[in-house]
Amino acid sequence: MTARALRSTAQRIQTLQAEAKDLENEILALVRQLAPDLLDLLDVGPITAAQVLVSWSHPGRFR
């Protein structure tokens, strides 16, 4: 039963990793449309750029 549980858990992890990668690719496409320059910044990936876009409500909110 332990081996079966581990196998099931491993399969679920693989499924979730694939789903996360698909979602990250969708986010990347959206960020490229809205603010491609953000992705040129050092250490800014699609998730960070998306969070900046979501948090930014108006000019002047961030310096």
MDAnalysis code that builds the backbone (N, CA, C; Angstrom):
import MDAnalysis as mda
import numpy as np

u = mda.Universe.empty(189, n_residues=63, atom_resindex=np.repeat(np.arange(63), 3), trajectory=True)
u.add_TopologyAttr("name", ["N", "CA", "C"] * 63)
u.add_TopologyAttr("resid", np.arange(1, 64))
u.add_TopologyAttr("resname", ["MET", "THR", "ALA", "ARG", "ALA", "LEU", "ARG", "SER", "THR", "ALA", "GLN", "ARG", "ILE", "GLN", "THR", "LEU", "GLN", "ALA", "GLU", "ALA", "LYS", "ASP", "LEU", "GLU", "ASN", "GLU", "ILE", "LEU", "ALA", "LEU", "VAL", "ARG", "GLN", "LEU", "ALA", "PRO", "ASP", "LEU", "LEU", "ASP", "LEU", "LEU", "ASP", "VAL", "GLY", "PRO", "ILE", "THR", "ALA", "ALA", "GLN", "VAL", "LEU", "VAL", "SER", "TRP", "SER", "HIS", "PRO", "GLY", "ARG", "PHE", "ARG"])
u.atoms.positions = np.array([
    [0.814, -1.202, 0.000],
    [0.000, 0.000, 0.000],
    [0.855, 1.262, 0.000],
    [1.991, 1.206, 0.675],
    [2.866, 2.369, 0.698],
    [3.358, 2.705, -0.700],
    [3.783, 1.683, -1.437],
    [4.266, 1.906, -2.801],
    [3.152, 2.478, -3.678],
    [1.939, 1.979, -3.505],
    [0.809, 2.475, -4.290],
    [0.516, 3.935, -3.955],
    [0.566, 4.273, -2.688],
    [0.329, 5.656, -2.260],
    [1.410, 6.581, -2.803],
    [2.659, 6.139, -2.759],
    [3.756, 6.949, -3.286],
    [3.632, 7.136, -4.793],
    [3.268, 6.088, -5.493],
    [3.096, 6.164, -6.941],
    [1.966, 7.138, -7.280],
    [0.868, 7.047, -6.552],
    [-0.266, 7.935, -6.771],
    [0.125, 9.393, -6.497],
    [0.860, 9.601, -5.433],
    [1.315, 10.951, -5.090],
    [2.251, 11.494, -6.164],
    [3.157, 10.664, -6.646],
    [4.091, 11.085, -7.692],
    [3.350, 11.452, -8.976],
    [2.334, 10.685, -9.328],
    [1.549, 10.989, -10.520],
    [0.808, 12.313, -10.364],
    [0.280, 12.534, -9.181],
    [-0.434, 13.791, -8.923],
    [0.525, 14.979, -9.001],
    [1.720, 14.811, -8.465],
    [2.729, 15.873, -8.526],
    [3.060, 16.192, -9.975],
    [3.251, 15.179, -10.787],
    [3.568, 15.404, -12.200],
    [2.424, 16.133, -12.908],
    [1.197, 15.747, -12.601],
    [0.039, 16.405, -13.201],
    [-0.025, 17.871, -12.793],
    [0.187, 18.131, -11.515],
    [0.137, 19.509, -11.025],
    [1.279, 20.348, -11.586],
    [2.465, 19.769, -11.735],
    [3.590, 20.497, -12.322],
    [3.300, 20.861, -13.770],
    [2.707, 19.953, -14.519],
    [2.358, 20.235, -15.910],
    [1.298, 21.334, -15.983],
    [0.316, 21.272, -15.090],
    [-0.730, 22.301, -15.055],
    [-0.135, 23.663, -14.694],
    [0.762, 23.687, -13.732],
    [1.412, 24.941, -13.328],
    [2.222, 25.526, -14.479],
    [2.910, 24.682, -15.221],
    [3.704, 25.150, -16.359],
    [2.797, 25.732, -17.441],
    [1.670, 25.082, -17.703],
    [0.709, 25.600, -18.682],
    [0.170, 26.963, -18.263],
    [-0.173, 27.092, -16.987],
    [-0.681, 28.367, -16.484],
    [0.383, 29.458, -16.542],
    [1.615, 29.099, -16.229],
    [2.703, 30.083, -16.306],
    [2.910, 30.545, -17.745],
    [2.771, 29.637, -18.703],
    [2.891, 30.018, -20.115],
    [1.762, 30.963, -20.531],
    [0.559, 30.727, -20.019],
    [-0.553, 31.638, -20.299],
    [-0.296, 33.017, -19.702],
    [0.208, 33.032, -18.478],
    [0.544, 34.305, -17.821],
    [1.627, 35.025, -18.603],
    [2.624, 34.288, -19.051],
    [3.709, 34.881, -19.838],
    [3.161, 35.542, -21.101],
    [2.253, 34.890, -21.787],
    [1.663, 35.460, -23.005],
    [0.913, 36.759, -22.687],
    [0.181, 36.776, -21.579],
    [-0.554, 37.983, -21.190],
    [0.391, 39.125, -20.831],
    [1.444, 38.806, -20.090],
    [2.410, 39.841, -19.708],
    [3.104, 40.389, -20.948],
    [3.438, 39.525, -21.887],
    [4.077, 39.990, -23.135],
    [3.179, 40.955, -23.896],
    [1.873, 40.771, -23.806],
    [0.935, 41.680, -24.470],
    [0.839, 43.017, -23.746],
    [0.787, 42.969, -22.433],
    [0.519, 44.166, -21.645],
    [1.761, 44.985, -21.308],
    [2.838, 44.323, -20.957],
    [4.036, 45.047, -20.496],
    [5.288, 44.219, -20.750],
    [5.661, 44.058, -22.009],
    [6.823, 43.213, -22.322],
    [8.137, 43.724, -21.721],
    [8.218, 45.027, -21.466],
    [9.448, 45.586, -20.894],
    [9.730, 45.065, -19.489],
    [8.692, 44.686, -18.760],
    [8.899, 44.151, -17.412],
    [9.756, 42.890, -17.448],
    [9.572, 42.095, -18.482],
    [10.299, 40.825, -18.570],
    [11.782, 41.028, -18.870],
    [12.145, 42.239, -19.313],
    [13.553, 42.546, -19.586],
    [14.327, 42.904, -18.323],
    [13.613, 43.176, -17.244],
    [14.262, 43.539, -15.989],
    [14.906, 42.315, -15.344],
    [16.015, 42.540, -14.669],
    [16.752, 41.471, -14.009],
    [15.891, 40.774, -12.958],
    [15.844, 39.455, -13.013],
    [15.125, 38.617, -12.041],
    [13.615, 38.814, -12.038],
    [13.052, 39.342, -13.111],
    [11.603, 39.474, -13.216],
    [11.111, 38.462, -14.240],
    [10.379, 37.477, -13.744],
    [9.791, 36.471, -14.607],
    [8.313, 36.741, -14.794],
    [7.624, 35.835, -15.428],
    [6.208, 36.068, -15.713],
    [5.335, 36.201, -14.471],
    [5.628, 35.455, -13.427],
    [4.798, 35.525, -12.215],
    [4.999, 36.863, -11.509],
    [6.237, 37.285, -11.369],
    [6.533, 38.570, -10.728],
    [5.951, 39.719, -11.538],
    [6.126, 39.664, -12.850],
    [5.593, 40.712, -13.711],
    [4.069, 40.772, -13.616],
    [3.426, 39.632, -13.585],
    [1.967, 39.604, -13.464],
    [1.523, 40.201, -12.135],
    [2.253, 39.914, -11.066],
    [1.902, 40.477, -9.756],
    [2.051, 41.984, -9.761],
    [3.093, 42.488, -10.413],
    [3.276, 43.947, -10.526],
    [2.100, 44.550, -11.279],
    [1.707, 43.921, -12.375],
    [0.586, 44.444, -13.156],
    [-0.720, 44.433, -12.365],
    [-0.934, 43.395, -11.595],
    [-2.153, 43.299, -10.800],
    [-2.143, 44.332, -9.673],
    [-0.993, 44.566, -9.085],
    [-0.892, 45.481, -7.945],
    [-0.878, 46.948, -8.355],
    [-0.469, 47.224, -9.590],
    [-0.349, 48.598, -10.058],
    [-1.723, 49.096, -10.474],
    [-2.217, 50.118, -9.783],
    [-3.557, 50.597, -10.098],
    [-3.554, 51.940, -10.834],
    [-2.483, 52.711, -10.666],
    [-2.436, 54.017, -11.312],
    [-1.002, 54.529, -11.325],
    [-0.688, 55.439, -12.262],
    [0.653, 56.026, -12.274],
    [0.947, 56.719, -10.942],
    [2.135, 56.516, -10.434],
    [2.521, 57.142, -9.185],
    [2.394, 56.232, -7.985],
    [1.710, 55.100, -8.128],
    [1.564, 54.203, -6.988],
    [2.916, 53.591, -6.615],
    [3.704, 53.247, -7.622],
    [5.048, 52.727, -7.385],
    [6.054, 53.733, -7.885],
    [7.140, 53.868, -7.169],
    [8.200, 54.782, -7.586],
    [9.128, 54.092, -8.532],
])
